[in-house]
Every structure is written in C-alpha cells, then in structure tokens.
Amino acid sequence: MTQSIRPRRSVLYMPGSNARAQEKAKSLAADGLILDLEDAVAPDAKAEAREIVCGNAKAGGYGNREIIIRVNGLDTPWGRDDVIAAAKAAPDAILLPKVESAAQVHALEKLMDDNGAPASTKIWCMMETPLGILKAEEIAGSSERVDCFVMGTSDLVKDLQAQHTPMRLPVITSLGLCLLAGRAYGLTVLDGVYLDLGDEEGFHASCEQGLELGFDGKTLIHPKQLASTNDVFAPSAEEVDFSRRVIEAFEAAEKEGKGVVLVDGKLIENLHVEIAKAKVAMADAIAAAAAE
C-alpha cells in the first residue's frame, strides 16, 4: 500500500439525510467529503439517507473532492445494506466505524467485492475504541484496500473515561499508536474533529498540534473550519521555496560526489531531501486540484 499524494488536509462530515447540504458541498473548499450514514442519521431516516448519499456519489459533480461514504457497522440492522448500495455507487472510499480487527475489514472487503465495488474504492477505518487502537497494526496491514485511518477522538475519550483537554494528553498515546501503524503501512492518517465551533483560536491550535504530531489533515464538522485547516496543513510558500532549493542543492552536491550540503546554514542529508520532495509534491498536488 502506498500513500496517496492527493491532498487530504480537510475532510468534512456531511449528514447523509441532508440533500441540500450535500449539494452545497460541491462548492466548498474541502479536499474530501464524508457522506455520513452513521452518527448523523436517525434510525428512521437511515434508508432515505442511504438513497440520497449513494445517488449523489454515483452522480458525481464534486470535482476533485474525494467522496467517502461512512456506513453503519456491519453488526447493525443497516450496515450490510449500506455497504451493498455504497459498493454499487463506487465512491472513492467506504468508511467503516469502530474498526477493531482485521476480520471486520475482511468482512467489509468481501461484501464490497461481491457487490461490484471497483478496485479504486478504498477502505477507510474509524479508529475510535480502545481495542481498535490496540489492534492498529493488524488493521493497517489487513488489506490492500485499506488506505486511511480516521481518528474518532470523541468516542475514544468517552471509552477511556477521560476528558477533553486543550493539549489532548489523554489520547496522545492512542494518536501515536495509530500514526505509527499508519506510517508503517503507508496509510493516510486524519486527525479527529474539534467540537467547539465558537473557539476558533482553540481549533487553530488543534490543527497545528495535529500537524506537529504528523497527521495528514483533519476531519471537520462545519464548513467554517475549512479555511484554517487548509492553511495549516498545506506547505507554506516559504517551505516550498526552501524545499526546492534543498532538492537542487543536494542534486548538485551528489554530482560532485558529496553526500551532504549546506542550505541557508543548515546541514542537508538525504532524509531532508525526502521531506523536501514530499512538501513540493503536496504543494503541486494542491495547486493542480485548485486549477481544475
């Protein structure tokens, strides 16, 4: 499995039963949209939401935005029908909640395969329970379709009997374990949501902490959070310029038989070049997506 260069800075949850919101999402500056059939939909609206979501996924019109359908768990009355319909709609990914084992991934994958899901439809896994966190490595390596971990920090805090704190110390271990497993298997790893829509300063700080920890982007609950998220998780112009100079300087040094070089007084080795290339590739991908 290889991590996609596709930007996943901002991935916005959209209620599956809200057709109007899903239409409006076609103009939002989100890298991805999670059309949600699980938490955001009441039991008596599940069937209607499934029809709306899968119809929209099949119809398209979302440009470069990735479309992910979050289904209900396969142990619920709605999960199997969700997956069958989603497989036929062929979104970019199907997001399975509360993943706790490779067996759950295998069951989802078989149902997808049996119902015609194309190879391009990936599996995203919600990592939101203590057992799921402890099985992160097993889950990450369970299938070639597995492409992304999504942190479900709200459920995780509840299950840990912990508290929501600004620095998120109660869940740092869990975040780190999922990042380790995700990176080991080449997955994208997305940070959890920030629930206080009135706390813009706290939200921005949460984005910056997520970037520092190593997340590729963040899941969101409201369009007002998009601008800050996209800004934090995109390489800055200064970073991209420095990265390009690092690549050029190192290539010139290699031609002279040198394995290290100084750029702006900083010692540059091969590992720094790999980081620089990743930043340039992400900046180019963001620019390409915006241009289309």
C-alpha angles and dihedrals in degrees: 000000000000127000115248119241086215109122113255099170095129126026113178126204113227122193108248094220095052106088092173093056091049090053091049089050089071088078100040123109093239122133090211141012125212107205098205124216094163126058096006095057128072117229094250091053098048097100094046092047091051090055093048095046098044091044091054093045091051094045094050121187094148096115114212094344113120112237116215124179115209107208129196116261117279088241091064128083091252105040100087094048090046092055094045092052093042092050090056091047090056101213121179090261145355114226116212117202126225097008110190106161147022087247090066090052091048091051091051092046093051091050090049092048093047091053100047104262107169120238087250091067105091132197120245119192128213108221103200112125132071092243092048091053091050089051095045095118093049091049095046092056098038100099144004087236093063105103109154145026116214115198115227097198097166094060091040093055089049094050092046089052085231134133136252107249131173094248093040092223092157091065102031092103091051093048091049095050091052092047090051093050093043094051092044090059100035097252131151111244120203126198122236128260128280109226104196104084091180095058103078094161092052091047092052090049089051090053091050091049090050091052091049091051091053106258118153093218145322138265114235139201101200137034090235087073095058101085096052093045095049090049096050097044096045120085110253121241089251092052092049093048092049091046092053090050091049091053093047094046093048093048089052091048092051091054087057091050095254124136098197136040139181120242117180088343093305122122109239123202132171094275090058089051091054090053091047092051091051092052092049092047091051093047090050091048092051091049092048092050092050092050095055 
